């Protein structure tokens, strides 16, 4: 491109990233941070050379059908791309990039925080203190469950799953995993991890389950009502991936019936809406999709977006180009 490309950013990004974008490109920022309406998104794709959306934006066939011919790059601010119609983007010659790798440690930290908080009833205890109803220590007060020695089943043993495994191993958990393909023997040995080819068999034998696979058509409701009923009644489910991977209504029913011990959820099936029945349960910890919400992580994400755009503008293939590979043999990454 001989002139600076018009880059339209859909949400407020960290100040250092926005400053650098303004230096490099002809950029339209969203200083109010109000999510784009579908009409605003349509207007953006009609004008932009590069679109920088986030995971809260829905970029479907209807939106992409209105894109101007110069829109050739969607540089997503985030790792997940389930909100973008990748097939239509590819048909229209639009490259899609994301920001992989930089959120691994932050998300794994949040997974471990929930893994500790749910069995030990930390959220319940905090509410008791704030309510002013705590009457002091008691031998049987606020009893939770020890995690040391328990079996952890990780669903999706990619970068985040492996980072969770390293942390969990240090806390004395026995590591098990199910993945689209078995990881390297050396990594298995390092993590002391046991591979389960059958997800159903693993679900039935774990004390804690951590969902770390992406949301794709192949993983939608991967934890279905049938599969959730295989889980032990004392087991806990942690989800820092995507809400759509779990049948949320089925999870609520089983939690209400005492057929699942508890859950720690950082993501929800219909965000930002949260199932009101979840709010009524004491055995769940609910967080507002903040697994990757660190200052360092957000700046690192922005740096990746900048590199992807600059590389594209300079006529090269962006380093984080998304390759659509959603066959049945590629459930988890």
C-alpha positions, -999 to +999 in steps of 0.1 A: +000+000+000+014+034-010-006+053+016-012+046+052-041+021+055-072+030+074-073+009+105-105+008+125-104-005+160-136-016+176-127-012+213-105+008+236-069-007+237-041+001+261-027+036+256+008+026+244-008+005+217-031+032+205-003+057+205+019+035+183-011+027+160-016+064+154+021+068+145+020+039+120-014+041+104-044+062+096-063+049+126-099+053+139-100+045+176-129+038+199-122+061+228-156+055+245-150+017+246-187+012+238-192-020+218-200-015+181-236-021+171-241-043+140-247-011+120-215+004+132-196-028+124-211-028+089-200+008+084-165-001+096-160-029+071-173-007+043-145+018+050-116+000+066-085-014+050-078-032+083-103-041+110-091-047+146-120-064+164-122-082+197-139-113+210-170-094+218-177-085+182-197-107+159-184-106+123-207-130+104-215-135+068-240-106+067-213-082+080-185-095+057-209-093+027-208-055+031-170-053+032-153-030+008-128-046-017-098-030+001-105-048+034-079-075+033-070-080+069-089-086+101-063-084+129-081-098+159-072-085+194-075-119+211-067-155+206-101-169+200-117-163+165-150-181+170-168-148+166-155-144+130-169-163+100-135-176+089-150-195+059-166-163+044-135-143+052-114-168+032-138-168+003-135-130+002-097-130+003-095-115+038-067-127+060-075-132+097-048-130+124-050-134+161-027-130+192-016-165+203+009-174+230+009-142+250-020-151+273-009-186+282+005-178+317-022-154+326-050-178+317-033-207+335-029-185+366-067-178+366-075-215+360-054-223+391-071-196+411-105-211+403-092-246+409-083-235+444-113-212+451-141-237+443-131-267+464-119-245+493-151-224+491-131-191+490-160-171+474-185-183+500-161-175+529-155-140+515-193-134+514-197-146+550-171-120+561-188-092+542-222-101+555-211-096+591-224-131+600-191-147+608-190-158+644-155-170+646-135-202+639-153-236+643-140-271+638-167-278+613-170-243+598-166-237+560-152-271+553-141-276+518-120-302+500-082-307+498-069-306+462-035-323+470-036-359+457-067-354+436-070-363+399-071-334+375-084-340+340-074-313+314-095-311+283-073-296+256-035-300+262-022-271+241-001-242+255-026-233+282-034-268+292+003-276+296+008-244+317-021-255+339-006-289+343+027-275+354+010-255+381-013-283+392+016-307+394+033-284+419+001-284+440+003-322+442-025-331+417-023-362+395-023-349+359-046-365+332-055-351+298-076-356+267-065-340+235-070-342+197-036-360+196-013-372+222+015-348+232+052-356+229+065-384+252+091-360+267+064-335+276+042-362+291+071-374+312+079-338+323+043-332+334+038-368+347+006-367+326-016-396+317-033-396+283-069-406+278-080-414+243-116-416+255-130-383+269-160-402+283-137-425+303-116-397+316-147-376+327-159-405+348-127-408+368-116-373+376-120-352+407-115-319+390-119-310+353-103-280+335-116-269+301-088-255+280-098-262+244-110-235+220-146-231+208-150-245+173-179-262+156-163-295+167-162-285+204-196-268+207-212-285+238-184-309+239-194-313+276-230-322+267-257-333+291-248-369+285-211-363+292-217-341+322-237-370+337-206-391+336-188-368+360-185-378+396-210-361+420-181-347+441-161-334+411-155-298+402-155-282+367-133-252+358-138-233+325-115-205+314-119-213+277-152-205+261-187-209+275-201-226+244-179-257+251-202-266+280-240-272+278-247-245+304-283-254+311-273-290+317-245-279+340-269-258+360-294-287+364-267-311+376-253-285+400-287-279+414-293-316+419-260-321+436-247-344+408-217-322+403-198-308+433-192-273+420-179-251+392-156-222+385-166-203+355-148-173+339-168-177+306-205-182+298-224-195+269-243-163+262-220-136+273-224-110+286-256-126+299-252-150+328-277-177+335-296-163+365-298-198+380-260-198+383-262-167+405-284-186+430-258-213+435-233-213+464-211-240+449-200-219+419-174-191+415-183-167+387-159-143+371-164-117+343-142-133+315-110-119+332-087-149+326-063-128+304-070-095+321-035-083+330-019-051+319+011-070+306-010-094+287-031-068+270+000-048+259+015-080+246-017-087+226-016-052+212+021-056+201+011-087+182-017-069+165+007-041+155+032-067+141+005-085+122-007-053+106+028-039+098+039-072+083+008-073+061+011-036+050+048-043+041+036-070+017+045-101+038+024-129+054+015-119+089+031-142+116-002-150+133-024-158+103-053-181+114-054-214+095-089-229+094-085-265+104-117-277+121-120-313+111-130-340+135-094-349+140-085-314+152-108-307+182-083-291+204-053-268+200 
